[in-house]
Every structure is written in structure tokens, then in C-alpha cells.
Amino acid sequence: MKVIESIAASAAGIAAIRRDIHAHPELCFEEVRTADVVAARVTEWGIPIHRGLGRTGVVGIIKAGTSPRAIGLRADMDALPMQEFNTFAHASQHTGKMHACGHDGHTAMLLAAAHQLAQDSTFSGTLHLIFQPAEEHPGGARLMIEQGLFDRFPCDAIFAMHNMPGVAQGRLVFRDGPAMASSDDVTITLTGIGGHGAMPHRAADPVVAAASIVMALQTVVSRNVDPQQTAIVTVGALHAGRANNVIPQTATLELSVRALDPAVRDLLQARITALAQAQADSFGVQARVDYKRDYPVLVNSPAETAFAREVGLELLGEGGVTLQGPALTGSEDFAVMLEHCPGSYLLIGNGTGDGTGDGTRDGQGHGAGGCMVHNPGYDFNDDNIATGAAYWVLLAERFLRD
């Protein structure tokens, strides 16, 4: 398509911006330098901006024609608290921080689209370019909304895109309905009576209770949730004691809980809470369950997803599009935006590769395309800049067709 060719002509410059951001990763709500880079470029292209929503968020506004219709396109900017293993020139320069999820690439795709639209926009209405902080945690989308995102920049629909390793580079994957899982954090604190390991009858052992709870929690998914539904209960940490001859006073379990249906989410909370307390009571210890609801189920609106899918078909044809991909059990705080505005969240393939994440580079200047996100060898595929930006341009122009 002509739009891809036009964007590809300037893609090298945008790729350089992407690699600069990759080399200088910033964690949640610390994206000061990244926001400065975004704001400087968008302003340079003549696009008015607003800064400060969600602390470090940037919103660009492109208006054309007289239509009152408005659309939002969102890209995330934050990095992860990880040590990068890659050795290429644009590897992270900051110890313990890395763009391991491709948010640098998401930002670059939206910047490339902004550059193209600033030069040649054929729509009538308003396009909001939303550069969001803190997607990874604790949730920049929610804070931006609380601070007036949709009041100041109302949208008739909103869209976002995430790269997906293991899918052919540039392939677009759509899904209407529940597309990504809710994510809840649970802490179970068990309090018993500490004592000497040689005289356990004089104590109330929270470690034994914790072990029993870990095993019993496996029955929540296997025996309480409909087998045709998706649910995950993961005990990621168990902390208790420091010496082999001391029965500790307390033990703590840390859980990650996910579901693709709000009713299943409610069921999981009820069963985990009741089971933990009943198990603890059976061992003569007390349980406190701190249940934190984090990101909700991400639900793509049917009409907006159908529209997004048609744009993908127009851009790439049937061979470049997955019309209804599988739901994912990962979570995404764009789900919060979709609770306030209809829209859709799609995937763009980052490449298949070998998935090893060994930090090497191929002939195109990328790390292994199939390396999964949140892996220390991950890198965004710069070939996606032109494809992703072209999709955003076409989507905006079709939604705001004069």
C-alpha cells in the first residue's frame, strides 16, 4: 500500500528514536526522558500536545475538518525492572532496567503514524495520540482517566496495539470479546505459634498450614471453575522461617490469580478466601487474606473490533490477518480504558525466529524475533514500525472519513 511505502521512507529515523528509547529505559511513572523525547518530536511536527496526565503522560491532538467525531490511539512507554542480556549497540544503559515488552516499539509506531498524519491528513475530526506511562504497574491508564483523560480528550472509540513474538512479523491478530485476562494479587498471611522444631506439639505451625493451602488451592480451578472457562491460580512465593530447628510464627503466600470472565473472577476470590481461612483453622492458625483486584478482563467491543479488522484486511489482505485469535491469559491495563470507552486491542507479530533470546542480531538489526516478552534477550522488531504506523494512519483516516 502507498501509505506503508510513504512511512517506510522515514522509518529509519523513527527506528533510531526507538533504539534511543530502548537504550534509556525508564520504569513506571519515571518516564521523564521518554516523555521529553515524545513531546519534542510531536511538537516538532506541528502537533499540539498536553503533558502531565498520569504524571508523565503525553497526549498529542491532531484536528482536521469540522466533524465532531474523535478517536484515540494509545501507546505505552514504560520499561521493566529487569537486567538486559543483549549486547547490541542500543542495549539498556541502565542496570536493572530494560524494554523487555516492546513499549519502545509501540511508542515508535505511534510516533511514525503521527509524523505521517502531520504531513498528510485526509480525515475530518480529532485524533488523540495517547502516550501512556506505567502499563506494567501500578496502572497508568487508570491514573490518566482519574485525572480527566476522557473528559479533556473525549473519544468515540480507542485502540491500542501490542507486539507478539512467535507470530509472523507484521501479521495483525484481532479478537472481539474477552481478549486478555484479569489480574489479581493475593497475599495470605498465616499466624501461628512459634516454637522449637524438636517440640512441635508446643507450637501451631504456619508452614504446614501453608503447604496444605498451596495444594488445596489447586482444586479451585479443577473443581470449582467450569472446565470450559479459563482460570489460573499461581502461588509464586512462599516465605516462612530462617532456621531448620525453629517453627516460625508466620508464613506468607503470594498468589497471582487470572480469569477471562468477571463471574469467574468473583468465584475465584470467594473460593480462595474461604479455602485459605478454613485450611488455616483446621491447623489451629489464623489466616488474613489481602485480595487486591488489579487489571480487569480486557473486553474488545464487537463493533469497534469488526471495524479494526476491516482496516487490517484493507491494509494487508487476508494473508496478513488473523480474524479471531485466541484469548491470552496475560493482562493489560488498556482494559481500564475499554471500561470507559468502546474500542479494541490488537496484536502485531514480532517475528517467529528461534525464540532463544540469546542477545544476537540478525541481518536486519534485530534481536531474535521469536524471543518472548519479559525475557532478558528480547528486542522489538523495527520492521514493524512501518506496518504498525501504516495501520494506525489507515485506521484513523477510515474512522474519521470526511
Wavefront OBJ file of the C-alpha trace (Angstrom):
o trace
v 0.000 0.000 0.000
v 1.096 3.552 -0.712
v 0.854 4.541 2.952
v 3.305 1.804 4.001
v 5.780 2.912 1.350
v 5.493 6.531 2.469
v 6.094 5.669 6.128
v 8.895 3.246 5.268
v 10.804 6.143 3.746
v 11.140 7.739 7.200
v 11.148 4.514 9.225
v 14.919 4.554 9.714
v 14.704 7.846 11.576
v 11.888 6.554 13.774
v 13.830 3.335 14.376
v 16.707 5.445 15.662
v 14.329 7.082 18.131
v 13.075 3.648 19.171
v 16.591 2.387 19.805
v 17.444 5.513 21.767
v 14.411 4.898 24.000
v 15.419 1.238 24.307
v 18.887 2.263 25.449
v 17.431 4.571 28.114
v 14.582 2.589 29.721
v 12.500 4.171 32.464
v 10.220 2.381 34.914
v 6.593 3.102 35.739
v 5.850 6.794 36.359
v 9.536 7.590 35.813
v 9.249 8.079 32.027
v 10.510 11.673 32.134
v 13.176 11.372 29.442
v 10.940 9.220 27.245
v 8.104 11.727 27.543
v 10.533 14.521 26.671
v 11.614 12.661 23.525
v 7.995 12.049 22.507
v 6.903 15.615 23.243
v 9.849 17.122 21.356
v 9.200 15.091 18.226
v 5.445 15.583 18.185
v 5.846 19.315 18.764
v 8.500 19.494 16.033
v 5.929 18.076 13.618
v 3.463 20.859 14.486
v 1.138 18.779 16.637
v -0.190 20.446 19.835
v 0.417 18.422 22.998
v -0.736 18.203 26.596
v 1.606 16.865 29.271
v 1.212 15.651 32.836
v -1.782 13.320 32.789
v -0.763 10.238 34.720
v 2.321 12.189 35.850
v 4.401 11.590 32.733
v 1.763 11.014 30.053
v 1.755 12.889 26.743
v -1.316 13.499 24.566
v -0.975 14.843 21.035
v -4.001 16.358 19.290
v -4.477 16.393 15.517
v -7.605 18.170 14.299
v -8.824 18.418 10.731
v -12.096 19.380 9.091
v -15.266 20.066 11.014
v -16.502 16.673 12.179
v -17.132 16.293 15.944
v -16.001 12.655 15.843
v -12.857 11.721 17.764
v -10.634 8.661 18.048
v -7.848 7.753 20.472
v -4.720 5.722 19.725
v -2.711 4.610 22.746
v 0.925 3.526 23.116
v 2.672 2.630 26.387
v 6.122 3.988 27.305
v 7.415 2.219 30.434
v 10.116 -0.425 30.818
v 10.557 -3.366 33.189
v 12.813 -3.844 36.253
v 14.999 -6.435 34.505
v 18.635 -6.789 33.534
v 19.116 -6.929 29.749
v 21.314 -9.703 28.318
v 21.603 -8.248 24.812
v 24.932 -6.859 23.675
v 23.928 -4.816 20.630
v 24.599 -1.081 20.440
v 21.168 0.013 21.685
v 21.058 -2.324 24.695
v 19.991 -0.782 28.000
v 22.477 1.603 29.553
v 20.753 1.400 32.939
v 21.412 -1.551 35.225
v 18.269 -3.408 36.219
v 16.024 -1.671 33.676
v 15.024 -2.956 30.251
v 12.458 -2.507 27.495
v 11.598 -6.199 27.553
v 7.983 -5.839 26.439
v 8.349 -3.655 23.357
v 6.823 -0.466 24.699
v 9.660 1.385 22.988
v 8.367 -0.081 19.725
v 4.747 0.752 20.491
v 5.790 4.348 21.099
v 7.770 4.353 17.846
v 4.844 3.047 15.786
v 2.561 5.772 17.101
v 5.255 8.410 16.543
v 5.657 7.254 12.940
v 1.902 7.491 12.444
v 1.881 10.975 13.975
v 4.676 12.069 11.635
v 2.777 10.808 8.606
v -0.533 12.357 9.634
v 1.080 15.679 10.473
v 2.267 15.846 6.853
v -0.817 14.493 5.144
v -4.110 14.016 6.992
v -7.210 13.333 4.912
v -9.741 12.972 7.712
v -12.290 15.202 9.386
v -12.393 15.097 13.172
v -9.959 14.772 16.063
v -7.225 12.230 16.637
v -5.805 11.885 20.140
v -2.322 10.357 20.333
v -2.101 8.944 23.865
v 1.389 8.077 25.134
v 0.717 6.345 28.445
v 3.041 5.707 31.391
v 3.082 2.742 33.773
v 1.307 -0.001 31.865
v 3.265 -2.681 33.704
v 2.173 -1.490 37.155
v 0.583 0.085 39.053
v -1.570 1.205 36.113
v -1.077 4.445 34.234
v -4.332 4.081 32.326
v -6.404 4.324 35.491
v -4.496 7.378 36.722
v -4.806 9.158 33.370
v -8.562 8.542 33.424
v -8.878 9.696 37.037
v -7.061 12.890 36.074
v -9.503 13.582 33.251
v -8.227 11.853 30.101
v -11.639 11.248 28.556
v -13.091 14.482 29.957
v -10.391 16.617 28.335
v -9.921 14.416 25.288
v -13.245 12.653 24.636
v -13.092 9.719 22.227
v -15.819 7.888 20.344
v -13.501 4.885 20.238
v -9.994 3.989 21.379
v -7.471 1.479 20.075
v -4.118 0.016 21.137
v -1.612 -2.454 19.666
v 0.919 -4.819 21.241
v 3.688 -6.817 19.592
v 3.562 -10.604 19.843
v 6.675 -12.792 19.474
v 6.035 -16.138 17.816
v 3.642 -14.575 15.281
v 4.971 -13.739 11.809
v 6.388 -10.218 11.663
v 3.737 -7.674 10.761
v 0.777 -10.052 10.926
v -2.221 -8.445 12.645
v -4.265 -10.501 15.088
v -7.781 -9.446 16.150
v -10.244 -10.776 18.681
v -13.639 -9.495 19.772
v -14.969 -10.141 23.269
v -12.702 -11.124 26.186
v -9.151 -10.955 24.841
v -6.896 -10.752 27.916
v -7.328 -11.941 31.478
v -7.973 -10.039 34.667
v -5.059 -9.971 37.080
v -5.408 -10.027 40.859
v -2.705 -10.080 43.535
v -3.387 -12.044 46.709
v -1.380 -12.216 49.916
v -2.281 -14.873 52.504
v -0.637 -14.289 55.882
v -0.740 -17.199 58.321
v -0.102 -16.558 62.008
v 0.500 -19.435 64.373
v 2.583 -20.045 67.496
v 6.318 -20.253 67.056
v 8.380 -22.841 68.847
v 11.263 -25.296 68.879
v 11.468 -27.691 65.963
v 12.065 -30.534 68.416
v 8.814 -29.864 70.276
v 6.199 -29.169 67.564
v 3.330 -30.089 69.892
v 4.014 -26.866 71.797
v 3.541 -24.756 68.646
v 0.974 -24.075 65.917
v 2.946 -24.459 62.694
v 2.015 -21.992 59.907
v 4.407 -23.731 57.477
v 2.391 -26.947 57.489
v -0.780 -24.900 57.021
v 0.836 -23.005 54.152
v 1.857 -26.242 52.434
v -1.656 -27.597 52.749
v -3.138 -24.381 51.368
v -0.814 -24.492 48.334
v -2.102 -27.942 47.453
v -5.719 -27.166 48.257
v -5.652 -24.073 46.032
v -5.122 -26.336 43.029
v -8.666 -27.631 43.498
v -10.191 -24.174 42.996
v -9.566 -24.346 39.252
v -10.005 -28.115 38.871
v -13.160 -28.467 40.984
v -14.880 -25.085 41.360
v -14.486 -23.439 37.949
v -16.414 -24.632 34.894
v -13.909 -26.696 32.847
v -14.889 -24.691 29.767
v -13.775 -21.457 31.442
v -10.245 -20.153 31.859
v -8.833 -19.612 35.344
v -5.318 -19.555 36.804
v -4.224 -19.633 40.436
v -0.448 -19.444 40.776
v 1.382 -19.468 44.099
v 4.508 -17.571 43.140
v 6.098 -17.187 46.569
v 6.041 -18.812 49.996
v 8.006 -17.082 52.754
v 8.487 -18.683 56.169
v 11.227 -19.171 58.712
v 15.022 -18.956 58.565
v 16.293 -21.912 60.597
v 15.601 -25.641 60.368
v 15.044 -26.054 64.085
v 12.676 -23.120 64.563
v 8.941 -23.230 63.874
v 8.208 -19.685 62.699
v 5.410 -17.505 63.953
v 4.193 -16.571 60.473
v 4.156 -17.734 56.863
v 3.141 -15.755 53.788
v 1.847 -16.876 50.403
v 1.844 -14.615 47.318
v -0.653 -15.506 44.581
v -1.349 -14.381 41.021
v -4.970 -15.010 40.007
v -6.347 -14.630 36.473
v -9.640 -15.130 34.653
v -11.273 -14.287 31.330
v -14.760 -13.806 32.734
v -15.830 -11.382 35.507
v -18.090 -14.019 37.094
v -15.193 -16.488 37.245
v -13.069 -13.733 38.755
v -15.645 -13.299 41.532
v -15.806 -17.057 42.095
v -12.021 -17.288 42.416
v -11.937 -14.587 45.057
v -14.706 -16.200 47.089
v -13.227 -19.708 46.948
v -9.611 -18.692 47.613
v -10.649 -16.627 50.621
v -12.904 -19.326 52.111
v -10.423 -22.129 51.442
v -7.462 -20.305 52.992
v -9.375 -19.465 56.137
v -10.834 -22.970 56.514
v -7.496 -24.675 55.951
v -5.763 -22.366 58.428
v -8.437 -23.010 61.036
v -8.000 -26.769 60.637
v -4.331 -26.395 61.633
v -5.007 -24.060 64.537
v -3.540 -20.959 62.894
v -5.132 -17.750 61.664
v -5.282 -16.540 58.063
v -5.542 -12.986 56.792
v -6.347 -12.759 53.086
v -5.463 -9.476 51.374
v -7.101 -9.593 47.959
v -6.103 -6.820 45.580
v -8.051 -6.547 42.339
v -5.705 -5.251 39.709
v -6.399 -5.070 35.960
v -9.867 -6.164 34.809
v -10.680 -8.527 31.944
v -9.861 -6.801 28.651
v -13.027 -6.932 26.554
v -12.893 -5.731 22.952
v -16.092 -4.110 21.698
v -17.636 -6.124 18.835
v -18.392 -3.179 16.532
v -15.027 -1.483 17.008
v -13.181 -4.773 16.582
v -15.083 -5.510 13.376
v -14.052 -2.079 12.103
v -10.418 -2.592 13.160
v -10.417 -5.986 11.445
v -11.692 -4.496 8.173
v -8.913 -1.906 8.253
v -6.380 -4.694 8.713
v -7.793 -6.573 5.748
v -7.650 -3.440 3.625
v -4.026 -2.862 4.584
v -2.607 -6.401 4.402
v -5.212 -8.640 2.796
v -6.472 -11.950 4.149
v -2.984 -13.463 4.149
v -1.702 -10.917 6.662
v -4.535 -11.011 9.192
v -5.851 -13.401 11.837
v -9.544 -12.586 12.095
v -10.207 -14.112 15.533
v -7.120 -15.036 17.510
v -7.090 -16.893 20.837
v -7.571 -15.125 24.139
v -4.422 -14.539 26.193
v -4.014 -15.071 29.938
v -1.647 -12.134 30.241
v -3.102 -8.856 31.473
v -3.089 -5.301 30.165
v -4.236 -2.051 31.742
v -5.716 -0.858 28.437
v -8.628 -2.909 29.795
v -9.389 0.027 32.093
v -9.665 2.398 29.125
v -12.050 -0.051 27.444
v -14.280 0.092 30.525
v -14.726 3.814 29.834
v -14.711 3.901 26.042
v -15.525 1.340 23.331
v -12.574 0.135 21.339
v -10.242 -2.717 20.524
v -6.794 -4.066 21.367
v -4.916 -5.914 18.629
v -1.605 -7.720 18.224
v 1.141 -7.320 15.653
v 3.537 -10.212 15.085
v 7.099 -9.530 16.230
v 8.510 -12.448 14.223
v 8.961 -16.157 14.701
v 12.744 -16.533 14.979
v 14.073 -19.253 17.244
v 12.869 -17.705 20.472
v 16.178 -18.213 22.206
v 16.711 -14.625 23.244
v 20.481 -15.032 23.077
v 21.158 -11.350 22.506
v 22.474 -11.810 18.971
v 21.448 -9.741 15.975
v 20.228 -10.848 12.601
v 20.926 -9.231 9.240
v 18.096 -6.762 9.756
v 19.458 -5.411 13.024
v 17.068 -7.079 15.446
v 17.345 -9.482 18.308
v 15.633 -12.871 17.937
v 12.106 -12.045 16.746
v 10.587 -15.051 18.466
v 12.070 -14.225 21.859
v 9.168 -13.856 24.263
v 8.434 -10.579 26.014
v 9.718 -10.209 29.591
v 12.806 -12.176 28.536
v 16.257 -10.576 29.041
v 17.119 -11.280 25.377
v 14.009 -9.648 23.877
v 14.069 -6.840 21.305
v 11.309 -5.137 19.323
v 11.331 -5.821 15.579
v 11.910 -2.492 13.803
v 10.292 -3.838 10.623
v 7.005 -3.388 12.480
v 7.362 0.389 12.618
v 6.200 0.917 9.033
v 3.458 -1.730 9.190
v 2.111 -0.661 12.586
v 2.221 3.036 11.755
v 0.525 2.452 8.396
v -2.232 0.596 10.210
v -2.740 3.481 12.643
v -2.859 6.003 9.790
v -5.402 3.991 7.814
v -7.493 3.295 10.933
v -7.671 6.994 11.841
v -8.484 8.037 8.290
v -11.210 5.438 7.901
v -12.769 6.188 11.307
v -12.705 9.924 10.641
v -13.598 9.679 6.983
v -14.856 13.015 5.699
l 1 2 3 4 5 6 7 8 9 10 11 12 13 14 15 16 17 18 19 20 21 22 23 24 25 26 27 28 29 30 31 32 33 34 35 36 37 38 39 40 41 42 43 44 45 46 47 48 49 50 51 52 53 54 55 56 57 58 59 60 61 62 63 64 65 66 67 68 69 70 71 72 73 74 75 76 77 78 79 80 81 82 83 84 85 86 87 88 89 90 91 92 93 94 95 96 97 98 99 100 101 102 103 104 105 106 107 108 109 110 111 112 113 114 115 116 117 118 119 120 121 122 123 124 125 126 127 128 129 130 131 132 133 134 135 136 137 138 139 140 141 142 143 144 145 146 147 148 149 150 151 152 153 154 155 156 157 158 159 160 161 162 163 164 165 166 167 168 169 170 171 172 173 174 175 176 177 178 179 180 181 182 183 184 185 186 187 188 189 190 191 192 193 194 195 196 197 198 199 200 201 202 203 204 205 206 207 208 209 210 211 212 213 214 215 216 217 218 219 220 221 222 223 224 225 226 227 228 229 230 231 232 233 234 235 236 237 238 239 240 241 242 243 244 245 246 247 248 249 250 251 252 253 254 255 256 257 258 259 260 261 262 263 264 265 266 267 268 269 270 271 272 273 274 275 276 277 278 279 280 281 282 283 284 285 286 287 288 289 290 291 292 293 294 295 296 297 298 299 300 301 302 303 304 305 306 307 308 309 310 311 312 313 314 315 316 317 318 319 320 321 322 323 324 325 326 327 328 329 330 331 332 333 334 335 336 337 338 339 340 341 342 343 344 345 346 347 348 349 350 351 352 353 354 355 356 357 358 359 360 361 362 363 364 365 366 367 368 369 370 371 372 373 374 375 376 377 378 379 380 381 382 383 384 385 386 387 388 389 390 391 392 393 394 395 396 397 398 399 400 401 402
